[in-house]
């Protein structure tokens, strides 16, 4: 195995704001694994509040590069277990390497990943489009700029109902709200019935990630389904979220890749919980990894390439929320490096 990597700072089309803050660019890290001439690609965006910047990914990869390369690769799941123990404190880097390993494996088998897993893409969920926090006028303008069947609305402001009401007045699309842990219990109990009246489908991460007592109250009272995001990072968290949330949002970068994400999907189904797979503003490289999980989940939020002005690969397309795959095996992408769309 030969390993190469690149870092990029991808520009957003619009400044992207959630309850935690605003950013204009998305730093991201790309790996290439070369297994006897078969190249696989993976991605991990750097997220400040998880304290894994690109610099840490580079430092860890340089420290372990020889060991990463020397593994006798046969299948991605064995490789993930090896990486998981080799780099225990950097799930982001393990994710990028795991995605690249799956890309290689699909190419070795001459199959798309969803085909390897027995997935039926005819039942795929539709991808939403995220409207970041801004003035109401700008949020409405962003929505009108991108007519779409499902919108995820970032909330956690002093006027969340005003925002959702204004958006609802301008669209009949499905609306979901994501508070990114921006509410307390009292606020959530007050807002959720009003959001239901406005036709909101679900609420993502209403409370702080460790407010389990608050979630117990809210779970019992909420008229809308509640989905865990910040409260569901790794495999062990799926069972922890049971009876506190109706569903979970799996992020490949946080959980450390496709391999554990597939196990999380199986566990959530066993617990009769709904499943969303979400993005962290990845380019088409990381978004393609999400795309192959679509046949096995209920909702998807993989709009990173739509929010970015710059991309790194081709091979996944969006047709009014429907994901279109290329004919290529593995992830089905062509890594091109940085280009503006």
N, C-alpha and C positions, 0 to 999 in steps of 0.2 A: 504494500500500500504506500502510495506517495501522497503527501498532504500539502496543499497550497491554501492560502487565505487572502482575503481582501476586506478592507473596511470602507464603508461609504456613509455619507451624510445626506440622506434623501430629502429633498424639499417638498413640503406640503403645498397643495394648490391654494389652500387658505390656512391661516394660523389655526392650529387645532387645540381647542380648550376643553378640558374636563374639570370636575370639581377640584382636582389637585393642582391645576395650573395650565399654562399655555406653552406650546412649542411650535416652531416654524419648520424644523427639520427633524427627521428620524434617523439617528445613528443606527447602523446595522452592520452585521458581520457575516461574511460569506465564506464557506469552506468548500474546497474541492478535494475529493478523494479519488485517486487514480488507482484502480485495481487491474493490473495487467492490461492497461489501455482502455478500460471501461471507466468513464468519469462520472462521478455522482456529485450533486451540489446540495448544500444545505444552508439555512439562514437562521440567525438569531438576532433580533433587534435588541438594542440596549435600552433598558427602561430604568430611569433614574431612581424611582422609589423601590426598586428591588436591588439597588446597589451593585449592579453588574454592568459596568461600562465596557465599551469596546476594549479599552486598555487592559482590563482584567482578563478578558477573553484571549487577547494576544499574549499576555504574560503566562497564562495557564497553558495555552497551546504550545508556546515555546519551551516551557518547562517539561512538558510531557510528549513532545513531538515524536521522539524516537519510539516511545512505547505505543503511541497511537498508531504509528506506521507499521510496527512489527507484528501486529496481531494477524494470525492466520485466518482471514475472513472466509466464512462459509455462509452465514446468514445474519441478518440485522439484529435479531433478538439476542443472540450470543454476544454480538459486538456491543450492544447497548449495555448488557450486564457488565462486561469488561470495562467499558467507559464509565459507567455509573460508580464503580469502585475506584477507578483510576483518577477520576476528577470529581470527588464527592461534593465539592462546594461550589460547583458551577453548572447548574442545570441548563443554563442558556447555551453554553458551549457543547454540552452533551447533546442537546437538542439538534444543533446544527450538524453535528457529526452523525447523529442517528438518521436524520433526514437524508443526508448524502449517502449513507449506507443502504437505505431503502431504495434510493434512486439507482444505485449500482445493481442491487438485487433484482429489481424489476427489469433492468436492461439485460442482465444475465439470463433471466427467464423469458425475455422477449414479451413481457406483458405489462400493461398499465397496473399500477398498484391496486386500484379497486378491483381489477380482474383477479389478481392474486388472492385477494381476500373474499372473493365471491360476491361482490357488491353489484346491485342493480341500480344503475343511475337514473332509470326512468322514474324513480320515486324520490329523487333528490329534493331537499328543501331549497327554497329561493333565498339568495343572499340579500341581506339588508344593506342599507346605505346610511352611514352615520352623519348626523348633524351635530357638530360640536357646539359648545356653549358660546353665545355671542349676543349682541343686541337682538331683540325680537325681529326687527326689520331685516337684519343680516341673515338670521336663521331661516326666515321665510324665503329670502332671496336665494340662499344656498339650496333649499329644497326645490324651488322653481327652476334653478339651473340644472338640476338633475332629477327629472321625473322618474319615479321608481315605485315599485309595488309595496316595499316595506322600508320604513325608516326607523333607525335607532336614534333616539333623541337623548343627548347628554343633558342631565339636569343636576340639581344640587345648588340652585340659586335662590334668591329671595322671592322670585316670581315664577316658580316652575309651572304653576297652573296657567298663568298668562302666556307662557311660551307654548305649551302644548295646545292651548285653546287657539292661539293664532295660527299654529301649524295646521290644526284640524280644520280651521276655516278655509284653508287653501289646498286641502287634499282629502281624498277618500281612501288613501293608502292605509295599510296596516301600520300602526305606531307602536313602538316599544320604547320604554324609558330606562335609562341606565344612570343611577345616582352615584355610581363609583364611591359608595360608602359616605355619601354627603348628607344623609338625613339622620335624625335621631328618631326614637320610637314614636314620640308624640307627633312629629312632623309627618312621618310615614302613615300613621293611623288617620291623620287628617287629609292627606293628599290622595291616598289610594282610591277611596270611593269617588272622588272627583275625577281622577284619571280614568276610572272605569266608565264613568258617564261620557267621557270624551272618546271612548272607544279604544283605549290603550289595551294591548294584548297581554303584556307581561311587564314585570319590574325586575331589573337586574341590580343586585348588590345594594339594597336600600340603606343598610346600616354598616357601621364599622365592622371590619372583618372578624374581630374577636368579640362582638357583642352578641353572644349566644343567648343570654337571658332576654335581651330585646327581641331577637329573632324568634324565640319561643312564643312570645306574646304576639308578634306580628304574623307569624305562620298560622296561629289559631284564629286570627281575626281578619286576615287579608282576603278580599274578594277577587284579587288578581294573583296569578301564579308568580312566585318569587324565585329568582335564579341566583345562585351563588357564583361570584367571580373571584374577588379578592379572598373570600373565605374558602375557596376550593383551588388550591395550588397544586398539590401532589396527590398521588394515589390514595394515601391514607385519609385524605380529606373527604373523599366521596361518601364514605360511611358516616363520617362526622356530620356531614350536611343533611343526612337523612332525618326527616321529621323536623327540620328547621327551614328547609327550602324545598320547593316543588321540583326544581331542576338545577343543573349545574352548567357552568360555562367552562369548558376545558380550553386552556391555552397551551399549545405545544411547547412554547418557549419556557413557560413556568414549570410544567410537569416533566420536562426533559426529553420531549420528542414524541414521535409517532408510536414507538413501542409501548411506553406507559399509557399514552392516550387511548390506545385500543383496549387496554385492560380496564381503564377508567370507564370507557363506554360500556363494556360488558358488566362491570359492577353496578353502574347506574341502572342499567336495564334490569338487573337482578333485583334491585331495590325499588323498581317501578318509578324511577325518577326520569324526568325529561332531560334531554341532552342537547346542548348547544356547543359548537366549537367556535371559538372566537379568535380574533387576530390581535396583534400588537403592532399594527401598521407595517407588516412585512411587505416586501416587494413581491413580485410574481414567484420568486423562488420559494419562499416560505408559504405563500398563499396556495401554491400548487399542492403542497403537502396536506393542507387542510382540505382541498378539493376532493382528494381521493377518499376522505372519510365520510363524505356526504351521504352515501347510501345507508349509513349506519346510525344517523343522528336525526334529530327533529328540527333543529334550527341552525342556521349558520351566519356568522358575521365575519366575512373574509374580504372586506372591501378596501384593504390597505392599498392595492394598486390604483383604486379609483380615487383615493384621497391624496395620493402622491403625484407631484408634477414630474417626478423622475422615477424610472424603473430600471431593473437589472436583467430582466429575462422576458422571453415571449413563450407562449404555449398554453396559457389559460386566458379565455375571453369571457366577457360578461354580456349577456343579452337580456336586458331588462330584468336582471336578477338571476337569470338562469346561467349556470356555469357551463361553458363549452370547452371540452378537452381537445387537445391535439391528438394526432394519430400515433405519436411516439410512445415508446415504452418507458417504464419507470415513472418519474414525476411528469414526464411529457413536456419538458421545458428545454429551451435553448438559452443558456446563460450568455449574455452579450456584454455584461459590464454596464457602466452607467450611460444612460441616454435619456433625453427629455422627450416626453410624449406630446 
